[in-house]
């Protein structure tokens, strides 16, 4: 068997950049089956990645014609790119049409393994507690989640392993912890008593899983939840962030109705729907994928916070 040739999209993003570092680690350790050739596809070359990347192909998912030939001679496709934003048409251009075109290229080139990154946001508003894959009918409530769900269909048709992580924490996170900080400013309390159970994963652990699936044999043609197997409560998450000096400590408990009243009295950029995503039950059973992939899930996202706390502190201290 010839060494693997891997195509990676989304390498300049939060999760994709971490996967790129993970793949580089494989290559630096003999005998780990790392990619012999790594081709990054995107609008720009990842910064400080010259040693890790063999080939950069400039392409734009919003312009399907630019994707022609990007999977030529490849064995593995890791499709981690997506557009997150309020414009439905732009999201559809990337997450639906771009994904469809990329999967066509993968099929035409005979790519043997595909991993496609999605999100548990496709399920829409909860509360959800311990559900299996599609244990509730997906009901996405935003342009990004609607188009990402639509894009999954093209990935599944191409035989991809589709991963739906929940909240992702770690160096490079510009959504979860900043949103928690904004919400604490507006509602300084344990929301709904801190009882909401959340599916969370550390970005380094998610990157290990993605690399393992791509290099070691993707679990093809189906959807998998991809958070840490053990959910965390909102109170535990806020407490861990306070312990590391990332966010202020809170102890007062407020009911959900009281939280919403206070949020409405002091509006933020965060919607009530987004508030619910981090404050109420959004827990999806993720045990199966780690076992099936033969990939230990690690100690958990709260234990991993020590490694990213200084990055979070500097990020939150910077002007918005």
C-alpha positions as CSV (number, residue, x, y, z in Angstrom):
1,X,0.0,0.0,0.0
2,X,1.3,3.4,-0.9
3,X,1.4,6.1,1.9
4,X,-1.7,8.1,2.3
5,X,-2.4,11.3,0.4
6,X,-4.7,13.6,2.4
7,X,-6.8,16.6,1.3
8,X,-7.8,19.1,4.1
9,X,-10.3,21.9,3.9
10,X,-10.8,24.5,6.7
11,X,-7.2,24.5,7.7
12,X,-7.3,28.2,8.6
13,X,-10.2,27.7,11.0
14,X,-10.4,26.9,14.7
15,X,-10.9,23.1,14.3
16,X,-9.1,22.7,11.0
17,X,-5.9,24.4,12.2
18,X,-5.8,22.1,15.2
19,X,-6.3,19.1,12.9
20,X,-3.4,20.4,10.8
21,X,-1.2,20.5,13.8
22,X,-2.3,16.9,14.7
23,X,-1.5,15.7,11.3
24,X,1.9,17.4,11.5
25,X,2.5,15.5,14.7
26,X,1.8,12.2,13.0
27,X,4.4,13.0,10.3
28,X,7.0,13.9,12.9
29,X,6.6,10.5,14.6
30,X,7.8,7.6,12.5
31,X,5.5,4.6,12.3
32,X,2.3,6.4,13.1
33,X,0.9,6.3,9.6
34,X,0.9,10.0,9.0
35,X,0.1,11.4,5.5
36,X,2.9,11.1,3.0
37,X,1.4,14.1,1.1
38,X,-0.9,16.8,2.7
39,X,-2.8,19.0,0.3
40,X,-4.6,22.0,1.9
41,X,-7.5,23.5,-0.1
42,X,-8.7,27.0,0.7
43,X,-8.7,30.7,-0.1
44,X,-5.4,31.2,1.7
45,X,-2.4,29.3,3.0
46,X,-2.5,28.6,6.7
47,X,0.0,30.8,8.6
48,X,3.2,29.2,9.9
49,X,2.3,25.9,8.1
50,X,5.0,25.6,5.5
51,X,6.6,22.6,7.2
52,X,3.3,20.7,7.6
53,X,1.8,21.3,4.2
54,X,3.1,19.8,1.0
55,X,0.7,21.5,-1.4
56,X,-1.7,24.4,-1.2
57,X,-4.5,24.6,-3.8
58,X,-6.2,28.0,-3.9
59,X,-9.9,27.3,-4.1
60,X,-13.2,28.7,-2.8
61,X,-16.1,26.6,-1.8
62,X,-18.4,29.4,-2.8
63,X,-17.1,29.1,-6.4
64,X,-17.5,25.3,-7.2
65,X,-15.6,25.7,-10.4
66,X,-12.4,26.4,-8.4
67,X,-12.6,22.9,-6.8
68,X,-12.0,21.0,-10.1
69,X,-9.2,18.5,-9.5
70,X,-8.6,19.2,-5.8
71,X,-9.0,15.6,-4.8
72,X,-6.9,14.1,-7.7
73,X,-4.8,11.1,-6.6
74,X,-6.0,11.6,-2.9
75,X,-6.9,8.8,-0.5
76,X,-8.5,10.8,2.2
77,X,-10.6,13.9,2.3
78,X,-11.1,15.8,5.6
79,X,-13.8,18.4,4.9
80,X,-13.7,20.8,7.9
81,X,-14.6,24.1,6.2
82,X,-18.0,25.8,6.7
83,X,-19.4,29.3,6.7
84,X,-21.1,30.5,9.9
85,X,-23.1,33.6,9.5
86,X,-26.6,35.2,9.2
87,X,-26.8,35.3,5.4
88,X,-28.7,32.2,4.2
89,X,-27.6,32.6,0.6
90,X,-23.9,32.9,1.4
91,X,-24.1,29.9,3.9
92,X,-25.9,27.8,1.2
93,X,-23.2,28.7,-1.4
94,X,-20.5,27.3,0.8
95,X,-22.1,24.7,3.1
96,X,-24.5,23.2,0.5
97,X,-23.3,23.9,-3.1
98,X,-19.6,23.9,-2.2
99,X,-19.9,20.7,-0.2
100,X,-21.8,19.1,-3.1
101,X,-19.1,20.1,-5.6
102,X,-16.3,18.9,-3.3
103,X,-18.0,15.5,-2.8
104,X,-18.4,15.1,-6.5
105,X,-14.7,15.7,-6.9
106,X,-13.9,13.1,-4.2
107,X,-16.1,10.5,-5.9
108,X,-14.7,11.3,-9.3
109,X,-11.1,10.9,-7.9
110,X,-11.9,7.7,-6.1
111,X,-11.2,9.0,-2.6
112,X,-11.4,6.0,-0.2
113,X,-12.1,7.8,3.1
114,X,-14.0,11.0,3.8
115,X,-14.6,12.8,7.1
116,X,-17.1,15.6,7.1
117,X,-17.5,18.1,10.0
118,X,-21.0,19.2,11.0
119,X,-22.6,20.3,14.3
120,X,-25.2,19.3,16.9
121,X,-26.8,22.7,16.2
122,X,-28.6,20.9,13.4
123,X,-31.0,19.6,16.1
124,X,-32.2,23.1,16.8
125,X,-33.7,24.3,20.1
126,X,-33.7,21.9,23.0
127,X,-33.8,20.9,25.7
128,X,-32.2,17.7,24.6
129,X,-30.9,15.2,27.1
130,X,-28.7,12.2,26.2
131,X,-30.2,11.6,22.8
132,X,-28.7,9.2,20.2
133,X,-28.0,10.3,16.7
134,X,-31.2,11.6,15.2
135,X,-33.0,10.7,18.5
136,X,-35.0,13.8,17.8
137,X,-35.9,15.1,14.3
138,X,-33.3,17.8,13.3
139,X,-34.9,21.3,13.3
140,X,-32.1,23.7,12.6
141,X,-32.9,27.3,13.6
142,X,-30.2,29.4,11.9
143,X,-28.9,29.8,8.3
144,X,-25.6,28.1,9.2
145,X,-27.2,25.1,10.9
146,X,-29.9,24.7,8.2
147,X,-27.3,24.7,5.4
148,X,-24.9,22.5,7.3
149,X,-27.7,19.9,7.7
150,X,-28.4,20.1,4.0
151,X,-24.7,19.7,3.2
152,X,-24.5,16.5,5.3
153,X,-26.7,14.8,2.7
154,X,-24.1,15.2,0.0
155,X,-21.3,13.9,2.3
156,X,-23.3,10.9,3.3
157,X,-24.1,10.1,-0.3
158,X,-20.3,10.1,-0.9
159,X,-19.8,7.6,2.0
160,X,-18.4,10.1,4.5
161,X,-18.3,9.8,8.3
162,X,-20.2,12.8,9.4
163,X,-19.3,14.2,12.8
164,X,-21.6,16.4,14.9
165,X,-19.7,17.9,17.9
166,X,-21.4,20.1,20.4
167,X,-19.6,23.0,22.1
168,X,-15.9,23.0,21.2
169,X,-13.4,24.6,23.7
170,X,-9.7,25.4,23.4
171,X,-7.1,27.7,21.9
172,X,-8.7,29.5,18.9
173,X,-12.3,29.4,20.3
174,X,-13.9,32.7,19.5
175,X,-17.5,31.8,20.1
176,X,-18.2,29.6,23.2
177,X,-16.2,31.2,26.0
178,X,-16.6,34.8,24.7
179,X,-20.4,34.2,24.5
180,X,-20.3,32.9,28.1
181,X,-18.5,36.1,29.2
182,X,-21.1,38.3,27.5
183,X,-23.9,36.5,29.1
184,X,-22.3,36.7,32.5
185,X,-22.0,40.4,32.1
186,X,-25.7,40.6,31.4
187,X,-26.9,37.9,33.8
188,X,-24.3,37.4,36.5
189,X,-25.7,34.2,38.0
190,X,-25.8,30.4,37.6
191,X,-28.4,30.3,34.8
192,X,-31.3,27.9,35.7
193,X,-29.2,27.0,38.7
194,X,-26.3,25.8,36.5
195,X,-28.1,22.5,36.0
196,X,-28.1,22.4,32.2
197,X,-26.2,19.5,30.8
198,X,-24.0,20.2,27.7
199,X,-22.1,18.1,25.2
200,X,-18.6,19.6,25.1
201,X,-15.3,18.6,23.6
202,X,-11.8,20.0,23.7
203,X,-10.6,20.9,20.3
204,X,-7.4,18.9,20.7
205,X,-9.4,15.7,21.4
206,X,-11.7,16.4,18.5
207,X,-8.7,16.8,16.2
208,X,-7.3,13.5,17.4
209,X,-10.6,11.8,16.5
210,X,-10.7,13.4,13.1
211,X,-7.2,12.4,12.3
212,X,-7.7,8.9,13.6
213,X,-10.8,8.5,11.4
214,X,-9.1,9.8,8.3
215,X,-5.8,8.0,8.7
216,X,-6.9,4.8,10.3
217,X,-10.2,4.1,8.6
218,X,-13.2,6.3,8.6
219,X,-16.5,5.0,10.0
220,X,-18.2,5.5,6.6
221,X,-21.6,6.5,5.5
222,X,-23.3,7.6,8.7
223,X,-23.6,10.3,11.3
224,X,-21.8,10.3,14.7
225,X,-22.0,12.5,17.7
226,X,-18.5,13.7,18.4
227,X,-18.3,15.4,21.8
228,X,-16.7,14.0,24.9
229,X,-18.7,11.0,26.2
230,X,-19.3,12.7,29.6
231,X,-21.5,15.8,29.5
232,X,-20.7,18.7,31.8
233,X,-23.2,21.0,33.5
234,X,-23.3,24.7,32.9
235,X,-22.3,25.3,36.5
236,X,-19.3,23.0,36.2
237,X,-18.2,24.8,33.0
238,X,-18.5,28.3,34.5
239,X,-16.8,27.1,37.7
240,X,-13.8,25.7,35.8
241,X,-13.4,28.9,33.8
242,X,-13.6,30.9,37.0
243,X,-11.0,28.6,38.6
244,X,-8.6,29.4,35.8
245,X,-9.3,33.1,36.0
246,X,-11.0,33.3,32.6
247,X,-14.4,34.4,33.8
248,X,-15.6,35.8,37.1
249,X,-17.0,33.5,39.7
250,X,-20.7,33.4,40.3
251,X,-22.7,31.6,43.0
252,X,-26.2,33.2,42.9
253,X,-28.8,31.0,41.2
254,X,-31.6,32.3,39.0
255,X,-34.5,30.4,37.4
256,X,-34.6,30.3,33.7
257,X,-37.5,32.8,33.6
258,X,-35.5,35.2,35.7
259,X,-32.5,34.8,33.5
260,X,-34.6,35.7,30.4
261,X,-36.1,38.7,32.1
262,X,-32.6,40.0,32.9
263,X,-31.3,39.3,29.4
264,X,-34.2,41.2,27.9
265,X,-33.5,44.1,30.3
266,X,-29.9,44.3,29.2
267,X,-29.7,43.1,25.5
268,X,-26.4,41.7,24.2
269,X,-25.4,40.4,20.8
270,X,-26.4,36.9,22.0
271,X,-30.0,35.9,21.2
272,X,-32.2,34.0,23.6
273,X,-31.9,30.9,21.4
274,X,-28.1,31.1,21.7
275,X,-28.4,31.7,25.4
276,X,-30.4,28.5,25.7
277,X,-27.7,26.6,23.8
278,X,-25.2,27.2,26.6
279,X,-27.5,27.3,29.6
280,X,-30.1,24.5,29.1
281,X,-29.8,20.8,28.3
282,X,-28.1,20.2,25.0
283,X,-26.5,16.8,25.6
284,X,-26.0,14.2,22.8
285,X,-24.8,10.7,23.5
286,X,-21.2,10.6,22.0
287,X,-19.9,7.3,23.5
288,X,-20.1,5.2,20.3
289,X,-17.7,7.1,18.0
290,X,-14.7,6.9,20.4
291,X,-15.1,3.2,20.8
292,X,-15.7,2.5,17.2
293,X,-12.7,4.6,16.2
294,X,-10.4,3.0,18.8
295,X,-9.6,6.6,20.0
296,X,-9.5,7.3,23.7
297,X,-11.6,10.5,24.4
298,X,-9.1,12.0,26.9
299,X,-9.8,13.3,30.4
300,X,-12.5,15.7,29.3
301,X,-12.8,19.4,28.2
302,X,-12.7,20.9,31.7
303,X,-9.4,19.1,32.5
304,X,-8.1,20.4,29.2
305,X,-8.8,24.1,30.1
306,X,-5.5,24.5,31.9
307,X,-3.8,24.4,28.6
308,X,-5.9,27.1,26.9
309,X,-6.6,29.3,29.9
310,X,-3.9,31.8,29.2
311,X,-5.0,32.2,25.6
312,X,-8.6,32.8,26.8
313,X,-7.5,35.3,29.4
314,X,-5.5,37.3,26.8
315,X,-8.4,37.1,24.3
316,X,-11.0,38.3,26.6
317,X,-8.8,41.1,27.9
318,X,-8.3,42.5,24.4
319,X,-10.7,45.2,23.1
320,X,-13.8,43.7,21.4
